[in-house]
């Protein structure tokens, strides 16, 4: 395992203090906005319902009987 030296800490702190351009900040805002939009869309989607094959077969059979009667 490597040891942490003062230079590593200084480099990390300096990287956190970098100034971002307006374009960088706008890009970050757009990215966060897109992520929130995608998350909201996922939450709004209704859960899928499952149906047993036998129930589906019964439904189709009933529809077939009704169309035959018509």
PQR file with spaces between the fields and no chain letter, atoms N, CA, C, O and H, PARSE charges and radii, in Angstrom:
ATOM       1  N    UNK     1       0.845   -1.178    0.000 -0.4000 1.5000
ATOM       2  CA   UNK     1       0.000    0.000    0.000 -0.0000 2.0000
ATOM       3  C    UNK     1       0.887    1.236    0.000  0.5500 1.7000
ATOM       4  O    UNK     1       1.866    1.315    0.742 -0.5500 1.4000
ATOM       5  N    UNK     2       0.526    2.207   -0.850 -0.4000 1.5000
ATOM       6  CA   UNK     2       1.314    3.438   -0.941 -0.0000 2.0000
ATOM       7  C    UNK     2       0.975    4.369    0.218  0.5500 1.7000
ATOM       8  O    UNK     2      -0.150    4.413    0.714 -0.5500 1.4000
ATOM       9  H    UNK     2      -0.269    2.143   -1.453  0.4000 1.0000
ATOM      10  N    UNK     3       1.993    5.104    0.620 -0.4000 1.5000
ATOM      11  CA   UNK     3       1.789    6.080    1.685 -0.0000 2.0000
ATOM      12  C    UNK     3       1.292    7.390    1.091  0.5500 1.7000
ATOM      13  O    UNK     3       1.644    7.747   -0.034 -0.5500 1.4000
ATOM      14  H    UNK     3       2.908    5.069    0.217  0.4000 1.0000
ATOM      15  N    UNK     4       0.486    8.088    1.841 -0.4000 1.5000
ATOM      16  CA   UNK     4       0.019    9.406    1.437 -0.0000 2.0000
ATOM      17  C    UNK     4       1.060   10.413    1.891  0.5500 1.7000
ATOM      18  O    UNK     4       1.455   10.448    3.057 -0.5500 1.4000
ATOM      19  H    UNK     4       0.200    7.797    2.755  0.4000 1.0000
ATOM      20  N    UNK     5       1.490   11.225    0.949 -0.4000 1.5000
ATOM      21  CA   UNK     5       2.493   12.244    1.283 -0.0000 2.0000
ATOM      22  C    UNK     5       1.857   13.621    1.145  0.5500 1.7000
ATOM      23  O    UNK     5       0.793   13.772    0.545 -0.5500 1.4000
ATOM      24  H    UNK     5       1.169   11.196    0.002  0.4000 1.0000
ATOM      25  N    UNK     6       2.525   14.617    1.707 -0.4000 1.5000
ATOM      26  CA   UNK     6       1.993   15.986    1.708 -0.0000 2.0000
ATOM      27  C    UNK     6       1.711   16.475    0.291  0.5500 1.7000
ATOM      28  O    UNK     6       0.745   17.204    0.065 -0.5500 1.4000
ATOM      29  H    UNK     6       3.390   14.495    2.194  0.4000 1.0000
ATOM      30  N    UNK     7       2.541   16.079   -0.653 -0.4000 1.5000
ATOM      31  CA   UNK     7       2.355   16.513   -2.045 -0.0000 2.0000
ATOM      32  C    UNK     7       1.019   15.990   -2.604  0.5500 1.7000
ATOM      33  O    UNK     7       0.332   16.697   -3.340 -0.5500 1.4000
ATOM      34  H    UNK     7       3.326   15.486   -0.469  0.4000 1.0000
ATOM      35  N    UNK     8       0.666   14.770   -2.254 -0.4000 1.5000
ATOM      36  CA   UNK     8      -0.609   14.203   -2.709 -0.0000 2.0000
ATOM      37  C    UNK     8      -1.787   15.008   -2.160  0.5500 1.7000
ATOM      38  O    UNK     8      -2.738   15.299   -2.885 -0.5500 1.4000
ATOM      39  H    UNK     8       1.224   14.195   -1.656  0.4000 1.0000
ATOM      40  N    UNK     9      -1.720   15.358   -0.895 -0.4000 1.5000
ATOM      41  CA   UNK     9      -2.793   16.122   -0.269 -0.0000 2.0000
ATOM      42  C    UNK     9      -2.883   17.506   -0.903  0.5500 1.7000
ATOM      43  O    UNK     9      -3.979   17.983   -1.194 -0.5500 1.4000
ATOM      44  H    UNK     9      -0.948   15.121   -0.306  0.4000 1.0000
ATOM      45  N    UNK    10      -1.765   18.139   -1.116 -0.4000 1.5000
ATOM      46  CA   UNK    10      -1.740   19.462   -1.736 -0.0000 2.0000
ATOM      47  C    UNK    10      -2.327   19.411   -3.141  0.5500 1.7000
ATOM      48  O    UNK    10      -3.096   20.290   -3.532 -0.5500 1.4000
ATOM      49  H    UNK    10      -0.874   17.751   -0.880  0.4000 1.0000
ATOM      50  N    UNK    11      -1.964   18.384   -3.895 -0.4000 1.5000
ATOM      51  CA   UNK    11      -2.474   18.233   -5.255 -0.0000 2.0000
ATOM      52  C    UNK    11      -3.999   18.039   -5.240  0.5500 1.7000
ATOM      53  O    UNK    11      -4.708   18.609   -6.069 -0.5500 1.4000
ATOM      54  H    UNK    11      -1.339   17.671   -3.578  0.4000 1.0000
ATOM      55  N    UNK    12      -4.484   17.251   -4.316 -0.4000 1.5000
ATOM      56  CA   UNK    12      -5.924   17.023   -4.203 -0.0000 2.0000
ATOM      57  C    UNK    12      -6.656   18.312   -3.843  0.5500 1.7000
ATOM      58  O    UNK    12      -7.688   18.629   -4.434 -0.5500 1.4000
ATOM      59  H    UNK    12      -3.908   16.789   -3.642  0.4000 1.0000
ATOM      60  N    UNK    13      -6.122   19.052   -2.878 -0.4000 1.5000
ATOM      61  CA   UNK    13      -6.759   20.307   -2.482 -0.0000 2.0000
ATOM      62  C    UNK    13      -6.747   21.321   -3.619  0.5500 1.7000
ATOM      63  O    UNK    13      -7.735   22.022   -3.840 -0.5500 1.4000
ATOM      64  H    UNK    13      -5.284   18.794   -2.398  0.4000 1.0000
ATOM      65  N    UNK    14      -5.636   21.401   -4.338 -0.4000 1.5000
ATOM      66  CA   UNK    14      -5.545   22.322   -5.474 -0.0000 2.0000
ATOM      67  C    UNK    14      -6.563   21.973   -6.551  0.5500 1.7000
ATOM      68  O    UNK    14      -7.154   22.863   -7.162 -0.5500 1.4000
ATOM      69  H    UNK    14      -4.833   20.831   -4.158  0.4000 1.0000
ATOM      70  N    UNK    15      -6.766   20.693   -6.783 -0.4000 1.5000
ATOM      71  CA   UNK    15      -7.717   20.282   -7.817 -0.0000 2.0000
ATOM      72  C    UNK    15      -9.138   20.680   -7.437  0.5500 1.7000
ATOM      73  O    UNK    15      -9.963   20.935   -8.315 -0.5500 1.4000
ATOM      74  H    UNK    15      -6.286   19.970   -6.286  0.4000 1.0000
ATOM      75  N    UNK    16      -9.435   20.737   -6.141 -0.4000 1.5000
ATOM      76  CA   UNK    16     -10.762   21.118   -5.682 -0.0000 2.0000
ATOM      77  C    UNK    16     -10.979   22.629   -5.766  0.5500 1.7000
ATOM      78  O    UNK    16     -12.119   23.094   -5.774 -0.5500 1.4000
ATOM      79  H    UNK    16      -8.765   20.530   -5.428  0.4000 1.0000
ATOM      80  N    UNK    17      -9.909   23.380   -5.827 -0.4000 1.5000
ATOM      81  CA   UNK    17     -10.007   24.835   -5.858 -0.0000 2.0000
ATOM      82  C    UNK    17      -9.980   25.406   -7.270  0.5500 1.7000
ATOM      83  O    UNK    17     -10.024   26.624   -7.445 -0.5500 1.4000
ATOM      84  H    UNK    17      -8.983   23.003   -5.820  0.4000 1.0000
ATOM      85  N    UNK    18      -9.909   24.547   -8.270 -0.4000 1.5000
ATOM      86  CA   UNK    18      -9.868   25.033   -9.642 -0.0000 2.0000
ATOM      87  C    UNK    18     -11.152   25.776   -9.961  0.5500 1.7000
ATOM      88  O    UNK    18     -12.242   25.384   -9.545 -0.5500 1.4000
ATOM      89  H    UNK    18      -9.873   23.558   -8.128  0.4000 1.0000
ATOM      90  N    UNK    19     -10.995   26.854  -10.705 -0.4000 1.5000
ATOM      91  CA   UNK    19     -12.162   27.630  -11.110 -0.0000 2.0000
ATOM      92  C    UNK    19     -12.698   27.058  -12.410  0.5500 1.7000
ATOM      93  O    UNK    19     -11.943   26.684  -13.308 -0.5500 1.4000
ATOM      94  H    UNK    19     -10.110   27.172  -11.043  0.4000 1.0000
ATOM      95  N    UNK    20     -14.004   27.001  -12.486 -0.4000 1.5000
ATOM      96  CA   UNK    20     -14.641   26.479  -13.682 -0.0000 2.0000
ATOM      97  C    UNK    20     -15.150   27.640  -14.531  0.5500 1.7000
ATOM      98  O    UNK    20     -15.562   28.679  -14.015 -0.5500 1.4000
ATOM      99  H    UNK    20     -14.617   27.305  -11.757  0.4000 1.0000
ATOM     100  N    UNK    21     -15.109   27.438  -15.828 -0.4000 1.5000
ATOM     101  CA   UNK    21     -15.634   28.457  -16.720 -0.0000 2.0000
ATOM     102  C    UNK    21     -17.159   28.423  -16.688  0.5500 1.7000
ATOM     103  O    UNK    21     -17.761   27.461  -16.212 -0.5500 1.4000
ATOM     104  H    UNK    21     -14.775   26.594  -16.247  0.4000 1.0000
ATOM     105  N    UNK    22     -17.761   29.472  -17.193 -0.4000 1.5000
ATOM     106  CA   UNK    22     -19.222   29.531  -17.269 -0.0000 2.0000
ATOM     107  C    UNK    22     -19.739   28.358  -18.087  0.5500 1.7000
ATOM     108  O    UNK    22     -20.758   27.759  -17.739 -0.5500 1.4000
ATOM     109  H    UNK    22     -17.272   30.253  -17.580  0.4000 1.0000
ATOM     110  N    UNK    23     -19.050   28.026  -19.166 -0.4000 1.5000
ATOM     111  CA   UNK    23     -19.468   26.910  -20.014 -0.0000 2.0000
ATOM     112  C    UNK    23     -19.427   25.593  -19.245  0.5500 1.7000
ATOM     113  O    UNK    23     -20.319   24.756  -19.382 -0.5500 1.4000
ATOM     114  H    UNK    23     -18.223   28.512  -19.448  0.4000 1.0000
ATOM     115  N    UNK    24     -18.380   25.419  -18.434 -0.4000 1.5000
ATOM     116  CA   UNK    24     -18.278   24.207  -17.621 -0.0000 2.0000
ATOM     117  C    UNK    24     -19.457   24.104  -16.653  0.5500 1.7000
ATOM     118  O    UNK    24     -20.061   23.043  -16.499 -0.5500 1.4000
ATOM     119  H    UNK    24     -17.655   26.100  -18.323  0.4000 1.0000
ATOM     120  N    UNK    25     -19.768   25.218  -16.010 -0.4000 1.5000
ATOM     121  CA   UNK    25     -20.869   25.229  -15.055 -0.0000 2.0000
ATOM     122  C    UNK    25     -22.202   24.979  -15.757  0.5500 1.7000
ATOM     123  O    UNK    25     -23.056   24.258  -15.241 -0.5500 1.4000
ATOM     124  H    UNK    25     -19.277   26.080  -16.135  0.4000 1.0000
ATOM     125  N    UNK    26     -22.378   25.579  -16.938 -0.4000 1.5000
ATOM     126  CA   UNK    26     -23.618   25.351  -17.691 -0.0000 2.0000
ATOM     127  C    UNK    26     -23.744   23.887  -18.084  0.5500 1.7000
ATOM     128  O    UNK    26     -24.830   23.311  -18.019 -0.5500 1.4000
ATOM     129  H    UNK    26     -21.685   26.165  -17.358  0.4000 1.0000
ATOM     130  N    UNK    27     -22.635   23.290  -18.492 -0.4000 1.5000
ATOM     131  CA   UNK    27     -22.651   21.865  -18.840 -0.0000 2.0000
ATOM     132  C    UNK    27     -23.020   21.007  -17.635  0.5500 1.7000
ATOM     133  O    UNK    27     -23.783   20.048  -17.756 -0.5500 1.4000
ATOM     134  H    UNK    27     -21.753   23.758  -18.545  0.4000 1.0000
ATOM     135  N    UNK    28     -22.476   21.356  -16.477 -0.4000 1.5000
ATOM     136  CA   UNK    28     -22.781   20.598  -15.263 -0.0000 2.0000
ATOM     137  C    UNK    28     -24.266   20.714  -14.920  0.5500 1.7000
ATOM     138  O    UNK    28     -24.900   19.727  -14.545 -0.5500 1.4000
ATOM     139  H    UNK    28     -21.857   22.135  -16.379  0.4000 1.0000
ATOM     140  N    UNK    29     -24.817   21.923  -15.050 -0.4000 1.5000
ATOM     141  CA   UNK    29     -26.229   22.142  -14.757 -0.0000 2.0000
ATOM     142  C    UNK    29     -27.091   21.342  -15.723  0.5500 1.7000
ATOM     143  O    UNK    29     -28.068   20.716  -15.312 -0.5500 1.4000
ATOM     144  H    UNK    29     -24.302   22.724  -15.354  0.4000 1.0000
ATOM     145  N    UNK    30     -26.734   21.358  -17.015 -0.4000 1.5000
ATOM     146  CA   UNK    30     -27.491   20.590  -18.015 -0.0000 2.0000
ATOM     147  C    UNK    30     -27.444   19.098  -17.702  0.5500 1.7000
ATOM     148  O    UNK    30     -28.455   18.403  -17.802 -0.5500 1.4000
ATOM     149  H    UNK    30     -25.941   21.866  -17.349  0.4000 1.0000
ATOM     150  N    UNK    31     -26.273   18.615  -17.325 -0.4000 1.5000
ATOM     151  CA   UNK    31     -26.122   17.191  -17.014 -0.0000 2.0000
ATOM     152  C    UNK    31     -26.970   16.805  -15.802  0.5500 1.7000
ATOM     153  O    UNK    31     -27.647   15.777  -15.816 -0.5500 1.4000
ATOM     154  H    UNK    31     -25.452   19.180  -17.244  0.4000 1.0000
ATOM     155  N    UNK    32     -26.931   17.627  -14.764 -0.4000 1.5000
ATOM     156  CA   UNK    32     -27.740   17.348  -13.579 -0.0000 2.0000
ATOM     157  C    UNK    32     -29.228   17.414  -13.897  0.5500 1.7000
ATOM     158  O    UNK    32     -30.014   16.607  -13.402 -0.5500 1.4000
ATOM     159  H    UNK    32     -26.381   18.462  -14.753  0.4000 1.0000
ATOM     160  N    UNK    33     -29.605   18.374  -14.721 -0.4000 1.5000
ATOM     161  CA   UNK    33     -30.996   18.505  -15.112 -0.0000 2.0000
ATOM     162  C    UNK    33     -31.454   17.271  -15.887  0.5500 1.7000
ATOM     163  O    UNK    33     -32.552   16.765  -15.658 -0.5500 1.4000
ATOM     164  H    UNK    33     -28.966   19.030  -15.123  0.4000 1.0000
ATOM     165  N    UNK    34     -30.622   16.793  -16.794 -0.4000 1.5000
ATOM     166  CA   UNK    34     -30.949   15.601  -17.576 -0.0000 2.0000
ATOM     167  C    UNK    34     -31.067   14.380  -16.670  0.5500 1.7000
ATOM     168  O    UNK    34     -31.968   13.561  -16.849 -0.5500 1.4000
ATOM     169  H    UNK    34     -29.730   17.204  -16.980  0.4000 1.0000
ATOM     170  N    UNK    35     -30.168   14.251  -15.705 -0.4000 1.5000
ATOM     171  CA   UNK    35     -30.220   13.131  -14.775 -0.0000 2.0000
ATOM     172  C    UNK    35     -31.507   13.168  -13.955  0.5500 1.7000
ATOM     173  O    UNK    35     -32.137   12.132  -13.742 -0.5500 1.4000
ATOM     174  H    UNK    35     -29.436   14.917  -15.559  0.4000 1.0000
ATOM     175  N    UNK    36     -31.901   14.358  -13.495 -0.4000 1.5000
ATOM     176  CA   UNK    36     -33.142   14.482  -12.726 -0.0000 2.0000
ATOM     177  C    UNK    36     -34.343   14.145  -13.588  0.5500 1.7000
ATOM     178  O    UNK    36     -35.278   13.491  -13.125 -0.5500 1.4000
ATOM     179  H    UNK    36     -31.390   15.200  -13.669  0.4000 1.0000
ATOM     180  N    UNK    37     -34.327   14.588  -14.851 -0.4000 1.5000
ATOM     181  CA   UNK    37     -35.428   14.302  -15.765 -0.0000 2.0000
ATOM     182  C    UNK    37     -35.562   12.799  -15.992  0.5500 1.7000
ATOM     183  O    UNK    37     -36.667   12.258  -15.956 -0.5500 1.4000
ATOM     184  H    UNK    37     -33.568   15.118  -15.228  0.4000 1.0000
ATOM     185  N    UNK    38     -34.429   12.126  -16.227 -0.4000 1.5000
ATOM     186  CA   UNK    38     -34.446   10.674  -16.442 -0.0000 2.0000
ATOM     187  C    UNK    38     -34.951    9.947  -15.200  0.5500 1.7000
ATOM     188  O    UNK    38     -35.716    8.989  -15.310 -0.5500 1.4000
ATOM     189  H    UNK    38     -33.532   12.566  -16.256  0.4000 1.0000
ATOM     190  N    UNK    39     -34.531   10.394  -14.025 -0.4000 1.5000
ATOM     191  CA   UNK    39     -34.967    9.776  -12.776 -0.0000 2.0000
ATOM     192  C    UNK    39     -36.470    9.955  -12.598  0.5500 1.7000
ATOM     193  O    UNK    39     -37.168    9.027  -12.187 -0.5500 1.4000
ATOM     194  H    UNK    39     -33.909   11.172  -13.935  0.4000 1.0000
ATOM     195  N    UNK    40     -36.966   11.156  -12.909 -0.4000 1.5000
ATOM     196  CA   UNK    40     -38.398   11.425  -12.765 -0.0000 2.0000
ATOM     197  C    UNK    40     -39.201   10.557  -13.724  0.5500 1.7000
ATOM     198  O    UNK    40     -40.254   10.039  -13.354 -0.5500 1.4000
ATOM     199  H    UNK    40     -36.399   11.910  -13.242  0.4000 1.0000
ATOM     200  N    UNK    41     -38.710   10.391  -14.966 -0.4000 1.5000
ATOM     201  CA   UNK    41     -39.393    9.549  -15.945 -0.0000 2.0000
ATOM     202  C    UNK    41     -39.455    8.099  -15.467  0.5500 1.7000
ATOM     203  O    UNK    41     -40.467    7.423  -15.652 -0.5500 1.4000
ATOM     204  H    UNK    41     -37.854   10.812  -15.266  0.4000 1.0000
ATOM     205  N    UNK    42     -38.381    7.628  -14.858 -0.4000 1.5000
ATOM     206  CA   UNK    42     -38.361    6.263  -14.335 -0.0000 2.0000
ATOM     207  C    UNK    42     -39.396    6.102  -13.229  0.5500 1.7000
ATOM     208  O    UNK    42     -40.078    5.080  -13.151 -0.5500 1.4000
ATOM     209  H    UNK    42     -37.558    8.177  -14.708  0.4000 1.0000
ATOM     210  N    UNK    43     -39.509    7.115  -12.374 -0.4000 1.5000
ATOM     211  CA   UNK    43     -40.439    7.047  -11.249 -0.0000 2.0000
ATOM     212  C    UNK    43     -41.890    7.124  -11.725  0.5500 1.7000
ATOM     213  O    UNK    43     -42.777    6.549  -11.093 -0.5500 1.4000
ATOM     214  H    UNK    43     -38.955    7.945  -12.437  0.4000 1.0000
ATOM     215  N    UNK    44     -42.142    7.830  -12.836 -0.4000 1.5000
ATOM     216  CA   UNK    44     -43.498    8.025  -13.322 -0.0000 2.0000
ATOM     217  C    UNK    44     -44.036    6.823  -14.096  0.5500 1.7000
ATOM     218  O    UNK    44     -45.249    6.689  -14.257 -0.5500 1.4000
ATOM     219  H    UNK    44     -41.421    8.297  -13.350  0.4000 1.0000
ATOM     220  N    UNK    45     -43.161    5.956  -14.571 -0.4000 1.5000
ATOM     221  CA   UNK    45     -43.611    4.812  -15.352 -0.0000 2.0000
ATOM     222  C    UNK    45     -44.348    3.825  -14.448  0.5500 1.7000
ATOM     223  O    UNK    45     -43.835    3.425  -13.403 -0.5500 1.4000
ATOM     224  H    UNK    45     -42.176    6.065  -14.441  0.4000 1.0000
ATOM     225  N    UNK    46     -45.558    3.437  -14.864 -0.4000 1.5000
ATOM     226  CA   UNK    46     -46.291    2.470  -14.041 -0.0000 2.0000
ATOM     227  C    UNK    46     -45.599    1.107  -14.089  0.5500 1.7000
ATOM     228  O    UNK    46     -44.982    0.751  -15.093 -0.5500 1.4000
ATOM     229  H    UNK    46     -45.974    3.762  -15.713  0.4000 1.0000
ATOM     230  N    UNK    47     -45.704    0.363  -13.018 -0.4000 1.5000
ATOM     231  CA   UNK    47     -45.077   -0.957  -13.025 -0.0000 2.0000
ATOM     232  C    UNK    47     -45.791   -1.879  -14.011  0.5500 1.7000
ATOM     233  O    UNK    47     -47.001   -1.776  -14.216 -0.5500 1.4000
ATOM     234  H    UNK    47     -46.206    0.651  -12.202  0.4000 1.0000
ATOM     235  N    UNK    48     -45.035   -2.762  -14.602 -0.4000 1.5000
ATOM     236  CA   UNK    48     -45.601   -3.714  -15.545 -0.0000 2.0000
ATOM     237  C    UNK    48     -46.431   -4.742  -14.798  0.5500 1.7000
ATOM     238  O    UNK    48     -46.067   -5.189  -13.710 -0.5500 1.4000
ATOM     239  H    UNK    48     -44.053   -2.845  -14.435  0.4000 1.0000
ATOM     240  N    UNK    49     -47.559   -5.110  -15.405 -0.4000 1.5000
ATOM     241  CA   UNK    49     -48.411   -6.126  -14.788 -0.0000 2.0000
ATOM     242  C    UNK    49     -48.141   -7.453  -15.463  0.5500 1.7000
ATOM     243  O    UNK    49     -47.865   -7.515  -16.661 -0.5500 1.4000
ATOM     244  H    UNK    49     -47.854   -4.748  -16.289  0.4000 1.0000
ATOM     245  N    UNK    50     -48.223   -8.486  -14.700 -0.4000 1.5000
ATOM     246  CA   UNK    50     -47.983   -9.830  -15.217 -0.0000 2.0000
ATOM     247  C    UNK    50     -49.305  -10.576  -15.306  0.5500 1.7000
ATOM     248  O    UNK    50     -50.228  -10.352  -14.524 -0.5500 1.4000
ATOM     249  H    UNK    50     -48.448   -8.436  -13.727  0.4000 1.0000
ATOM     250  N    UNK    51     -49.363  -11.472  -16.288 -0.4000 1.5000
ATOM     251  CA   UNK    51     -50.553  -12.295  -16.461 -0.0000 2.0000
ATOM     252  C    UNK    51     -50.090  -13.716  -16.748  0.5500 1.7000
ATOM     253  O    UNK    51     -49.167  -13.943  -17.529 -0.5500 1.4000
ATOM     254  H    UNK    51     -48.613  -11.655  -16.923  0.4000 1.0000
ATOM     255  N    UNK    52     -50.739  -14.644  -16.112 -0.4000 1.5000
ATOM     256  CA   UNK    52     -50.400  -16.043  -16.352 -0.0000 2.0000
ATOM     257  C    UNK    52     -50.852  -16.432  -17.757  0.5500 1.7000
ATOM     258  O    UNK    52     -51.826  -15.888  -18.277 -0.5500 1.4000
ATOM     259  H    UNK    52     -51.490  -14.459  -15.477  0.4000 1.0000
ATOM     260  N    UNK    53     -50.149  -17.359  -18.354 -0.4000 1.5000
ATOM     261  CA   UNK    53     -50.486  -17.833  -19.683 -0.0000 2.0000
ATOM     262  C    UNK    53     -51.894  -18.408  -19.714  0.5500 1.7000
ATOM     263  O    UNK    53     -52.631  -18.207  -20.680 -0.5500 1.4000
ATOM     264  H    UNK    53     -49.357  -17.800  -17.932  0.4000 1.0000
ATOM     265  N    UNK    54     -52.258  -19.107  -18.679 -0.4000 1.5000
ATOM     266  CA   UNK    54     -53.602  -19.700  -18.630 -0.0000 2.0000
ATOM     267  C    UNK    54     -54.676  -18.614  -18.589  0.5500 1.7000
ATOM     268  O    UNK    54     -55.725  -18.760  -19.216 -0.5500 1.4000
ATOM     269  H    UNK    54     -51.660  -19.270  -17.895  0.4000 1.0000
ATOM     270  N    UNK    55     -54.425  -17.531  -17.860 -0.4000 1.5000
ATOM     271  CA   UNK    55     -55.391  -16.430  -17.815 -0.0000 2.0000
ATOM     272  C    UNK    55     -55.494  -15.749  -19.183  0.5500 1.7000
ATOM     273  O    UNK    55     -56.587  -15.390  -19.622 -0.5500 1.4000
ATOM     274  H    UNK    55     -53.573  -17.412  -17.351  0.4000 1.0000
ATOM     275  N    UNK    56     -54.370  -15.577  -19.839 -0.4000 1.5000
ATOM     276  CA   UNK    56     -54.358  -14.977  -21.167 -0.0000 2.0000
ATOM     277  C    UNK    56     -55.118  -15.855  -22.154  0.5500 1.7000
ATOM     278  O    UNK    56     -55.899  -15.361  -22.967 -0.5500 1.4000
ATOM     279  H    UNK    56     -53.483  -15.869  -19.482  0.4000 1.0000
ATOM     280  N    UNK    57     -54.885  -17.143  -22.074 -0.4000 1.5000
ATOM     281  CA   UNK    57     -55.584  -18.085  -22.945 -0.0000 2.0000
ATOM     282  C    UNK    57     -57.093  -18.020  -22.699  0.5500 1.7000
ATOM     283  O    UNK    57     -57.880  -18.043  -23.645 -0.5500 1.4000
ATOM     284  H    UNK    57     -54.251  -17.544  -21.413  0.4000 1.0000
ATOM     285  N    UNK    58     -57.483  -17.940  -21.457 -0.4000 1.5000
ATOM     286  CA   UNK    58     -58.895  -17.838  -21.109 -0.0000 2.0000
ATOM     287  C    UNK    58     -59.490  -16.548  -21.688  0.5500 1.7000
ATOM     288  O    UNK    58     -60.601  -16.570  -22.218 -0.5500 1.4000
ATOM     289  H    UNK    58     -56.844  -17.920  -20.688  0.4000 1.0000
ATOM     290  N    UNK    59     -58.775  -15.441  -21.595 -0.4000 1.5000
ATOM     291  CA   UNK    59     -59.261  -14.168  -22.119 -0.0000 2.0000
ATOM     292  C    UNK    59     -59.439  -14.229  -23.629  0.5500 1.7000
ATOM     293  O    UNK    59     -60.453  -13.772  -24.157 -0.5500 1.4000
ATOM     294  H    UNK    59     -57.873  -15.424  -21.164  0.4000 1.0000
ATOM     295  N    UNK    60     -58.447  -14.798  -24.332 -0.4000 1.5000
ATOM     296  CA   UNK    60     -58.549  -14.919  -25.787 -0.0000 2.0000
ATOM     297  C    UNK    60     -59.716  -15.833  -26.187  0.5500 1.7000
ATOM     298  O    UNK    60     -60.418  -15.577  -27.165 -0.5500 1.4000
ATOM     299  H    UNK    60     -57.624  -15.170  -23.904  0.4000 1.0000
ATOM     300  N    UNK    61     -59.897  -16.874  -25.426 -0.4000 1.5000
ATOM     301  CA   UNK    61     -60.995  -17.794  -25.697 -0.0000 2.0000
ATOM     302  C    UNK    61     -62.339  -17.089  -25.525  0.5500 1.7000
ATOM     303  O    UNK    61     -63.252  -17.277  -26.329 -0.5500 1.4000
ATOM     304  H    UNK    61     -59.326  -17.082  -24.632  0.4000 1.0000
ATOM     305  N    UNK    62     -62.455  -16.288  -24.485 -0.4000 1.5000
ATOM     306  CA   UNK    62     -63.691  -15.542  -24.245 -0.0000 2.0000
ATOM     307  C    UNK    62     -63.930  -14.531  -25.361  0.5500 1.7000
ATOM     308  O    UNK    62     -65.064  -14.371  -25.814 -0.5500 1.4000
ATOM     309  H    UNK    62     -61.714  -16.136  -23.832  0.4000 1.0000
ATOM     310  N    UNK    63     -62.879  -13.847  -25.810 -0.4000 1.5000
ATOM     311  CA   UNK    63     -63.029  -12.893  -26.913 -0.0000 2.0000
ATOM     312  C    UNK    63     -63.446  -13.612  -28.193  0.5500 1.7000
ATOM     313  O    UNK    63     -64.271  -13.104  -28.953 -0.5500 1.4000
ATOM     314  H    UNK    63     -61.959  -13.977  -25.442  0.4000 1.0000
ATOM     315  N    UNK    64     -62.885  -14.777  -28.427 -0.4000 1.5000
ATOM     316  CA   UNK    64     -63.228  -15.548  -29.616 -0.0000 2.0000
ATOM     317  C    UNK    64     -64.699  -15.953  -29.577  0.5500 1.7000
ATOM     318  O    UNK    64     -65.400  -15.867  -30.585 -0.5500 1.4000
ATOM     319  H    UNK    64     -62.215  -15.189  -27.810  0.4000 1.0000
ATOM     320  N    UNK    65     -65.160  -16.394  -28.414 -0.4000 1.5000
ATOM     321  CA   UNK    65     -66.571  -16.757  -28.249 -0.0000 2.0000
ATOM     322  C    UNK    65     -67.490  -15.556  -28.505  0.5500 1.7000
ATOM     323  O    UNK    65     -68.525  -15.691  -29.158 -0.5500 1.4000
ATOM     324  H    UNK    65     -64.591  -16.464  -27.595  0.4000 1.0000
ATOM     325  N    UNK    66     -67.116  -14.407  -27.998 -0.4000 1.5000
ATOM     326  CA   UNK    66     -67.927  -13.208  -28.203 -0.0000 2.0000
ATOM     327  C    UNK    66     -67.967  -12.805  -29.677  0.5500 1.7000
ATOM     328  O    UNK    66     -69.023  -12.436  -30.190 -0.5500 1.4000
ATOM     329  H    UNK    66     -66.275  -14.297  -27.467  0.4000 1.0000
ATOM     330  N    UNK    67     -66.825  -12.874  -30.356 -0.4000 1.5000
ATOM     331  CA   UNK    67     -66.821  -12.514  -31.787 -0.0000 2.0000
ATOM     332  C    UNK    67     -67.623  -13.503  -32.594  0.5500 1.7000
ATOM     333  O    UNK    67     -68.255  -13.131  -33.582 -0.5500 1.4000
ATOM     334  H    UNK    67     -65.967  -13.174  -29.939  0.4000 1.0000
ATOM     335  N    UNK    68     -67.607  -14.768  -32.185 -0.4000 1.5000
ATOM     336  CA   UNK    68     -68.421  -15.784  -32.898 -0.0000 2.0000
ATOM     337  C    UNK    68     -69.920  -15.461  -32.734  0.5500 1.7000
ATOM     338  O    UNK    68     -70.693  -15.625  -33.678 -0.5500 1.4000
ATOM     339  H    UNK    68     -67.094  -15.070  -31.382  0.4000 1.0000
ATOM     340  N    UNK    69     -70.320  -15.016  -31.570 -0.4000 1.5000
ATOM     341  CA   UNK    69     -71.718  -14.698  -31.309 -0.0000 2.0000
ATOM     342  C    UNK    69     -72.173  -13.473  -32.098  0.5500 1.7000
ATOM     343  O    UNK    69     -73.325  -13.380  -32.520 -0.5500 1.4000
ATOM     344  H    UNK    69     -69.693  -14.883  -30.803  0.4000 1.0000
ATOM     345  N    UNK    70     -71.245  -12.537  -32.288 -0.4000 1.5000
ATOM     346  CA   UNK    70     -71.601  -11.318  -33.028 -0.0000 2.0000
ATOM     347  C    UNK    70     -71.723  -11.666  -34.501  0.5500 1.7000
ATOM     348  O    UNK    70     -72.016  -10.794  -35.319 -0.5500 1.4000
ATOM     349  H    UNK    70     -70.309  -12.613  -31.945  0.4000 1.0000
